[in-house]
């Protein structure tokens, strides 16, 4: 190890430094590599964590909760998702900041902070339990069942099939985590395919089959700050009465600031669907602790000091890759600080240019489908929440092919949900479009389940690999065996949840925990970067302020969502219903 040529005033006399809990091992020391030079010719070669997580971001929030919210309220509430995404992009850069300096993922950094790993372990086990609830696999079963049955499934009559398919999907998506070389490379290939296939299909529909007013409603919805769902309908015509002209989607929201300015007081907020609304906020972008793989992938990509640390190979067909038990930091010199600034710009560029636009586009396009292809005068009922993404396939197929397909139905509910339309009754062009829309849903939700699972495994394996003395004695080349062992435990827990827990509750409770987890993590990241990083490498105050706001925002949404559940169960009557 070479001594620094020029030490800053804050560099410790002993190198490498040893801040935080002494229950975690001391960092090793090394030299910060040169950041890649950016140019328009080599930009595809510089894509890494942002590309993977951008594809992962088109998942539950974008395909499941976003379209459900817009199908009932139009685009007027998307500003809440916009705030979530904007906070998360800063969060992603800041957790990568820690990895660039140490080569460790942010989750390991959380356990380095005082008072130590024993204090943080139970807290993060609770905060991460939302990721252990396989709501994505349960929801993937719905479009998959529709493909197999040839019609939309009935959640009661087909409950057994949906449970079986949920378990099947859950097991299938574990395969990329066990074979293919480096786990990160397997995930990256799958996410790239998903991004190209789903993105191309959605862009095709948006360009050729969406009206301008639909585009306008969705994209202006990201800026309508203050809109909230309300009890009843708004008198949009201002004629003193609610009539048929007011009974359309979007007239069930009001703006807090406009209502106060007009002297109407605070709107009567409707908490009936507040659980799904806060779920959209929780999983727009990535959400919860599922953002933390950004820092892990930064290491696996070999960016910053991650180049010296290694990665996680697959258990089957794995490459000869080793993962160091400890992180590695660099001495502060004039040269290293210059390289550091280049690395921070490199990570920021990918997050702001790739991840953030992908999140907005990935939320806007599926939401556009529900606004464009579901009837505006029939907002979704409570019983139809979890069928929205699959129901859209009928409207897409009929619009693209110009054929309205009807089937024999027995009840009014079946008519409303188009359950009577069977695949055998569809002309082949109609069936192809219908099938493709459903397949996109399977691809989006299923692959997001894979990245969620991989994120859970990486978080805890990295902590155990560094923090447990017994594992620190294991040879670095055996990290894949530890990864596979924890994977088996995760699979057992997930299958139990899918078999014995109501699927409709998995989404609600998962996303409540997601909001709590991300809110808490925003505050903790501030503490990590201010206490473990040298002063010269710490984030600016503006970033700290945004993270602090994010901590309050996500925590507030989690509390509101829980209050909505308590009110539904009759435990409280504090809010209008």
C-alpha positions in Angstrom: 0.0 0.0 0.0 1.4 3.4 -1.0 1.3 6.3 1.4 -0.6 9.4 0.3 1.5 12.1 -1.3 -0.7 14.9 0.0 -3.0 14.3 2.9 -6.0 16.5 3.6 -6.4 18.2 7.0 -9.1 15.6 8.0 -7.2 12.5 7.0 -6.3 10.4 10.0 -2.7 9.8 10.8 -3.4 6.1 10.8 -4.6 4.7 7.4 -7.0 3.2 6.7 -9.5 4.9 9.0 -11.7 3.0 11.5 -14.8 5.1 12.2 -18.1 3.8 13.6 -18.7 0.5 15.5 -15.6 -1.5 16.4 -17.7 -4.6 16.2 -17.3 -4.4 12.5 -13.8 -5.1 10.9 -11.5 -2.3 9.9 -11.4 -1.3 6.3 -8.5 -2.2 4.1 -6.6 0.5 2.1 -6.1 0.9 -1.6 -6.0 3.3 -4.5 -9.1 4.8 -6.1 -9.1 3.8 -9.8 -9.7 6.2 -12.6 -13.3 6.8 -13.5 -14.3 6.0 -17.2 -14.3 9.0 -19.5 -17.7 9.8 -20.8 -18.4 10.4 -24.5 -21.4 9.9 -26.8 -19.6 7.0 -28.5 -19.0 4.9 -25.4 -22.0 5.7 -23.3 -23.7 2.2 -23.8 -20.5 0.7 -22.2 -20.9 2.9 -19.2 -24.4 1.7 -18.3 -24.6 -0.4 -15.1 -26.7 -0.2 -11.9 -28.9 2.5 -13.3 -29.9 0.4 -16.3 -30.6 -2.7 -14.1 -32.6 -0.8 -11.5 -34.4 1.3 -14.2 -35.7 -1.9 -15.6 -36.5 -3.2 -12.2 -38.4 0.1 -11.5 -40.9 -0.8 -14.1 -42.5 -3.2 -11.7 -45.2 -3.3 -9.0 -45.7 0.4 -8.7 -45.6 1.1 -12.4 -47.6 -1.8 -13.7 -49.8 -2.7 -10.7 -50.6 0.3 -8.5 -50.1 3.2 -10.9 -52.7 2.0 -13.5 -55.1 1.1 -10.7 -54.9 4.6 -9.2 -55.2 6.3 -12.7 -58.1 4.0 -13.7 -60.1 5.4 -10.7 -58.8 8.9 -10.3 -57.2 9.8 -13.7 -53.7 11.3 -13.7 -54.4 13.9 -11.1 -52.7 12.0 -8.2 -49.5 11.1 -10.0 -47.7 14.1 -8.4 -47.3 11.9 -5.3 -45.4 9.3 -7.3 -43.3 12.1 -8.8 -42.2 13.2 -5.3 -41.4 9.6 -4.5 -39.2 9.2 -7.6 -37.4 12.6 -7.1 -36.5 11.7 -3.6 -35.3 8.2 -4.6 -33.0 9.4 -7.3 -31.1 11.5 -4.7 -31.2 8.6 -2.3 -29.7 6.3 -5.0 -26.8 8.7 -5.6 -26.1 9.0 -1.9 -26.0 5.3 -1.1 -23.7 4.9 -4.1 -21.5 7.6 -2.6 -20.8 5.3 0.3 -20.0 2.4 -2.0 -17.6 4.5 -4.2 -15.6 5.3 -1.1 -15.6 1.9 0.6 -16.5 -0.8 -1.9 -19.2 -1.9 0.5 -22.9 -1.8 -0.1 -24.9 0.8 1.9 -26.5 -2.0 4.0 -23.1 -2.9 5.5 -22.6 0.8 6.2 -25.8 0.9 8.2 -24.4 -1.7 10.5 -21.1 0.1 10.9 -22.8 3.1 12.5 -23.1 3.4 16.2 -24.3 1.9 18.5 -23.4 -1.1 16.4 -24.8 -4.1 14.4 -26.6 -5.7 17.4 -28.7 -2.6 17.7 -29.5 -2.3 14.0 -30.2 -6.0 13.4 -33.7 -6.2 14.9 -34.7 -2.8 13.4 -33.8 -3.7 9.9 -35.3 -7.2 10.2 -38.6 -5.5 10.8 -38.2 -2.8 8.2 -37.2 -5.4 5.6 -40.1 -7.8 6.2 -42.0 -6.1 3.4 -39.5 -7.5 0.9 -40.1 -11.0 2.4 -43.8 -10.7 1.4 -44.0 -12.0 -2.2 -46.8 -9.7 -3.3 -45.3 -9.5 -6.8 -45.4 -13.2 -7.4 -49.0 -13.3 -6.1 -50.0 -10.5 -8.6 -48.1 -12.1 -11.5 -50.4 -15.1 -11.1 -53.4 -13.0 -12.3 -52.3 -12.2 -15.9 -50.6 -15.6 -16.1 -53.9 -17.3 -15.1 -55.7 -15.2 -17.7 -53.4 -16.5 -20.4 -53.9 -20.1 -19.3 -57.7 -19.9 -18.8 -58.3 -17.7 -21.9 -60.2 -15.2 -19.7 -59.7 -13.1 -16.6 -59.7 -15.3 -13.5 -62.2 -15.1 -10.7 -60.4 -14.6 -7.5 -62.8 -16.8 -5.6 -63.5 -19.6 -8.1 -59.9 -19.8 -9.2 -58.3 -19.2 -5.8 -56.5 -22.5 -5.9 -55.0 -22.0 -9.4 -53.9 -18.5 -8.4 -52.0 -19.8 -5.4 -50.4 -22.5 -7.4 -49.3 -20.1 -10.1 -48.0 -17.6 -7.5 -45.8 -20.4 -6.1 -44.7 -21.5 -9.6 -43.7 -17.9 -10.6 -41.9 -17.5 -7.3 -39.8 -20.6 -7.9 -39.1 -19.8 -11.5 -37.8 -16.3 -10.9 -35.2 -17.8 -8.5 -33.4 -19.5 -11.3 -31.4 -16.5 -12.5 -30.2 -16.1 -8.9 -28.6 -19.6 -9.0 -27.0 -19.9 -12.4 -25.4 -18.0 -15.2 -22.0 -16.8 -13.9 -22.1 -13.7 -11.9 -25.6 -13.1 -10.4 -25.4 -9.5 -11.3 -24.7 -10.3 -15.0 -27.7 -12.7 -15.1 -30.0 -10.0 -13.6 -28.6 -7.4 -16.0 -29.4 -9.5 -19.1 -33.0 -10.3 -18.0 -33.6 -6.6 -17.1 -32.3 -5.5 -20.5 -34.7 -7.8 -22.4 -37.6 -6.7 -20.2 -36.8 -3.0 -20.8 -36.6 -3.4 -24.6 -39.7 -5.7 -25.0 -42.1 -4.0 -22.6 -40.9 -0.5 -23.4 -41.3 -1.1 -27.2 -44.8 -2.4 -26.8 -45.9 0.4 -24.5 -44.4 3.1 -26.8 -46.2 1.5 -29.8 -49.5 1.7 -28.0 -48.8 5.2 -26.7 -47.9 6.6 -30.2 -50.6 5.0 -32.3 -53.5 4.3 -30.0 -53.5 7.1 -27.4 -55.3 10.4 -27.7 -53.6 13.7 -27.0 -55.8 14.4 -24.0 -54.7 11.1 -22.5 -51.1 12.1 -22.9 -51.9 15.5 -21.4 -53.8 14.1 -18.4 -51.0 11.7 -17.5 -48.0 14.0 -17.8 -49.7 17.1 -16.3 -50.7 14.8 -13.4 -47.0 14.7 -12.2 -47.3 18.5 -11.5 -50.7 18.8 -9.9 -49.4 19.2 -6.4 -52.1 19.2 -3.7 -54.6 17.0 -5.4 -56.3 14.5 -3.0 -59.0 11.9 -3.4 -62.3 13.1 -1.9 -65.6 11.7 -0.8 -68.3 12.0 -3.5 -67.9 13.9 -6.8 -66.8 17.4 -7.5 -69.2 19.8 -9.2 -66.9 20.5 -12.2 -69.6 22.4 -14.0 -70.2 24.7 -11.0 -74.0 24.5 -11.7 -74.8 23.6 -8.1 -75.6 20.0 -8.7 -73.9 16.7 -9.4 -75.1 15.2 -12.7 -74.0 12.7 -15.3 -71.4 15.1 -16.6 -69.7 15.1 -13.3 -69.8 11.3 -12.9 -66.5 10.6 -14.7 -63.1 9.6 -13.6 -61.1 12.5 -12.2 -64.0 14.3 -10.6 -63.4 12.4 -7.4 -60.3 14.4 -6.6 -59.9 18.0 -5.3 -56.9 20.3 -4.7 -56.2 21.3 -1.2 -54.8 24.7 -2.1 -57.7 25.5 -4.5 -60.2 24.4 -1.9 -58.7 26.7 0.8 -58.4 29.6 -1.6 -62.1 29.3 -2.5 -63.1 29.3 1.1 -64.3 25.7 1.1 -61.9 24.6 3.8 -60.0 21.3 3.6 -61.5 18.7 1.3 -63.1 15.6 2.8 -60.3 13.2 2.0 -61.5 9.7 1.1 -59.4 7.0 2.7 -61.2 4.1 1.0 -58.4 3.6 -1.5 -55.7 5.2 0.5 -53.9 1.9 0.9 -53.5 1.5 -2.9 -52.5 5.2 -3.3 -49.8 5.0 -0.7 -48.7 1.7 -2.2 -48.2 3.5 -5.5 -46.0 6.0 -3.6 -44.1 3.2 -1.9 -43.1 1.3 -5.0 -42.9 3.9 -7.7 -39.3 3.8 -8.7 -38.0 1.0 -6.5 -39.1 1.8 -3.0 -38.6 0.4 0.5 -35.1 -1.1 0.9 -35.3 -2.4 -2.7 -33.2 0.7 -3.7 -30.2 -0.6 -1.7 -29.1 -3.0 -4.5 -28.1 0.2 -6.4 -25.1 0.4 -4.1 -24.4 -3.4 -4.4 -24.6 -3.3 -8.2 -22.2 -0.3 -8.1 -19.7 -2.6 -6.3 -20.4 -5.5 -8.7 -19.9 -3.2 -11.7 -16.5 -2.5 -10.3 -17.1 1.2 -9.9 -15.0 3.2 -7.5 -13.4 1.1 -4.8 -15.8 -1.7 -5.7 -13.2 -2.7 -8.3 -11.0 -4.1 -5.4 -13.8 -5.9 -3.5 -15.3 -8.5 -5.9 -18.8 -9.8 -6.4 -21.2 -12.7 -5.9 -20.9 -15.6 -8.4 -23.8 -18.0 -9.1 -23.9 -21.4 -7.4 -24.3 -23.1 -10.9 -21.8 -22.1 -13.6 -20.3 -19.5 -11.4 -17.2 -17.6 -12.5 -14.0 -17.7 -10.3 -15.1 -14.6 -8.4 -14.3 -13.8 -4.8 -15.9 -11.3 -2.4 -13.7 -9.6 0.2 -14.9 -9.7 3.7 -14.1 -6.1 4.3 -14.4 -2.9 2.3 -11.5 -0.9 1.0 -11.0 2.9 1.2 -8.5 5.3 -0.4 -6.3 8.0 1.0 -7.3 11.6 0.4 -4.8 13.2 -2.0 -5.2 15.8 -4.7 -5.3 13.1 -7.4 -7.8 10.9 -5.5 -10.1 13.8 -4.8 -10.1 14.6 -8.5 -10.9 11.0 -9.4 -13.6 11.0 -6.7 -15.5 13.9 -8.2 -15.4 12.1 -11.6 -16.9 9.0 -10.0 -19.7 10.9 -8.3 -20.5 12.7 -11.6 -20.5 9.3 -13.3 -23.0 7.8 -10.9 -25.2 10.9 -10.8 -25.2 11.0 -14.6 -26.5 7.4 -14.8 -29.1 7.9 -12.1 -30.5 11.2 -13.5 -30.2 10.3 -17.2 -31.2 6.6 -17.1 -32.9 5.6 -13.8 -35.1 8.7 -13.2 -36.5 9.1 -16.8 -37.2 5.4 -16.9 -39.2 5.6 -13.7 -41.4 8.5 -15.0 -41.8 6.9 -18.5 -42.4 3.5 -16.9 -45.1 4.9 -14.7 -46.7 7.1 -17.3 -47.1 4.5 -20.1 -48.9 1.7 -18.1 -51.0 4.4 -16.5 -51.8 5.7 -19.9 -53.2 2.3 -20.8 -55.7 2.4 -18.0 -56.8 5.9 -18.8 -57.0 5.2 -22.5 -58.5 1.7 -22.5 -60.7 1.5 -19.4 -64.1 3.3 -19.4 -63.9 6.7 -17.8 -67.5 6.7 -16.5 -67.1 3.4 -14.6 -64.3 3.8 -12.0 -62.9 0.5 -10.7 -64.7 -1.1 -7.8 -62.9 -2.4 -4.7 -63.3 -6.0 -5.9 -61.5 -5.1 -9.2 -58.4 -3.5 -7.8 -56.2 -6.4 -8.4 -57.6 -7.1 -11.9 -57.0 -3.7 -13.3 -53.7 -4.5 -15.1 -55.3 -7.7 -16.7 -58.6 -5.9 -17.4 -56.7 -3.4 -19.5 -55.7 -6.2 -21.9 -59.3 -6.4 -23.1 -59.5 -2.7 -23.9 -56.1 -2.7 -25.6 -57.0 -5.7 -27.8 -60.4 -4.3 -28.9 -58.9 -0.9 -29.7 -55.9 -2.1 -31.7 -57.9 -4.6 -33.7 -61.1 -2.7 -34.0 -63.1 -5.7 -32.8 -65.3 -5.6 -29.7 -65.5 -9.2 -28.4 -68.3 -10.1 -26.1 -69.0 -13.4 -24.4 -71.9 -15.0 -22.5 -71.9 -13.9 -18.9 -74.1 -14.8 -16.0 -73.8 -11.9 -13.6 -73.5 -8.1 -13.7 -70.1 -8.3 -12.0 -68.9 -10.6 -14.7 -70.1 -8.2 -17.3 -68.4 -5.3 -15.7 -65.1 -7.2 -15.5 -65.5 -8.8 -19.0 -65.0 -12.2 -17.4 -67.1 -13.9 -20.0 -64.7 -13.1 -22.9 -62.8 -16.3 -23.7 -59.7 -16.7 -25.8 -61.6 -19.1 -28.1 -64.0 -16.3 -29.0 -61.3 -13.9 -30.1 -60.2 -13.5 -33.7 -56.4 -14.2 -33.9 -55.3 -10.5 -34.2 -57.4 -9.6 -31.2 -55.9 -12.6 -29.3 -52.3 -11.7 -30.1 -52.7 -8.2 -28.8 -54.5 -9.4 -25.7 -51.9 -12.1 -25.1 -49.0 -9.6 -25.5 -50.5 -7.2 -23.0 -50.9 -9.9 -20.5 -47.4 -11.3 -21.2 -46.0 -7.8 -20.5 -47.7 -7.9 -17.1 -46.2 -11.3 -16.4 -42.7 -10.2 -17.5 -42.9 -6.9 -15.6 -44.1 -8.3 -12.3 -42.2 -11.6 -12.5 -38.8 -10.1 -13.2 -39.4 -7.5 -10.5 -39.9 -10.4 -8.1 -36.4 -11.7 -9.1 -34.7 -8.3 -8.4 -36.6 -7.9 -5.1 -35.4 -11.4 -4.0 -31.9 -10.7 -5.1 -31.9 -7.4 -3.2 -33.0 -9.1 0.0 -30.3 -11.8 -0.3 -27.6 -9.3 -1.0 -28.5 -7.0 1.9 -28.3 -9.6 4.5 -25.5 -11.7 3.0 -23.2 -8.6 2.8 -23.9 -7.8 6.5 -23.3 -11.4 7.6 -20.2 -11.8 5.4 -18.6 -8.7 7.0 -20.1 -8.6 10.5 -20.2 -12.3 11.7 -16.8 -13.4 12.9 -17.6 -17.0 12.0 -18.2 -16.1 8.3 -15.1 -13.9 8.2 -13.1 -17.1 8.6 -14.7 -18.6 5.5 -12.6 -18.4 2.3 -13.7 -15.5 0.1 -14.3 -17.9 -2.9 -17.2 -19.6 -1.0 -19.5 -16.6 -1.0 -21.8 -18.3 -3.5 -22.5 -21.1 -1.1 -23.6 -18.7 1.6 -25.7 -16.9 -1.0 -27.4 -20.1 -2.0 -28.1 -21.1 1.6 -29.8 -17.8 2.4 -31.7 -18.2 -0.9 -33.2 -21.5 0.3 -34.4 -19.8 3.5 -36.0 -17.0 1.6 -37.8 -19.4 -0.8 -39.2 -21.3 2.2 -40.6 -18.1 3.8 -42.0 -16.9 0.5 -43.8 -20.1 -0.3 -45.4 -20.1 3.1 -46.7 -16.6 2.6 -48.1 -17.4 -0.8 -49.9 -20.5 0.5 -51.3 -19.3 3.8 -51.7 -15.5 3.5 -54.5 -13.7 1.6 -52.8 -12.4 -1.6 -54.8 -9.1 -1.5 -53.2 -8.3 1.9 -49.7 -9.0 0.7 -49.6 -5.8 -1.4 -51.1 -3.6 1.3 -48.9 -4.6 4.2 -45.7 -4.9 2.0 -46.0 -1.4 0.8 -46.8 0.0 4.3 -43.6 -1.5 5.5 -41.9 -0.2 2.3 -42.8 3.4 3.2 -41.6 3.1 6.8 -38.4 1.4 5.6 -37.5 4.1 3.0 -38.4 6.9 5.3 -36.2 5.5 8.0 -33.4 4.7 5.6 -33.3 8.2 4.2 -32.5 9.6 7.6 -30.0 6.8 8.3 -28.1 7.4 5.1 -27.6 11.1 6.2 -26.0 9.8 9.4 -23.9 7.2 7.5 -22.4 9.7 5.0 -21.9 12.4 7.6 -20.2 10.1 10.2 -18.3 7.4 8.2 -17.1 9.5 5.2 -14.3 12.1 5.3 -15.6 15.6 5.3 -14.3 16.2 1.7 -16.4 13.3 0.4 -19.7 14.1 2.3 -22.9 15.2 0.4 -23.8 18.8 0.1 -26.4 20.3 2.4 -29.0 20.4 -0.4 -28.9 16.6 -0.7 -29.1 16.2 3.0 -32.2 18.4 3.1 -33.9 16.3 0.3 -33.2 13.1 2.2 -34.6 14.6 5.4 -37.7 15.6 3.6 -38.0 12.1 2.1 -37.7 10.6 5.6 -40.7 12.6 6.7 -42.7 12.1 3.5 -42.5 8.3 3.4 -43.1 8.0 7.1 -46.2 10.2 6.9 -47.6 8.1 4.0 -47.0 4.9 6.0 -48.9 6.3 9.0 -51.8 7.5 6.8 -52.1 4.1 5.1 -52.2 2.4 8.5 -54.9 4.8 9.7 -56.9 4.0 6.6 -56.8 0.3 7.4 -57.7 0.9 11.0 -60.7 2.9 9.9 -61.8 0.2 7.5 -61.8 -2.3 10.4 -63.7 0.1 12.6 -60.9 0.7 15.1 -60.9 4.5 14.5 -63.4 7.1 13.1 -61.1 10.0 12.8 -61.3 10.5 9.0 -64.2 10.7 6.6 -65.0 7.5 4.6 
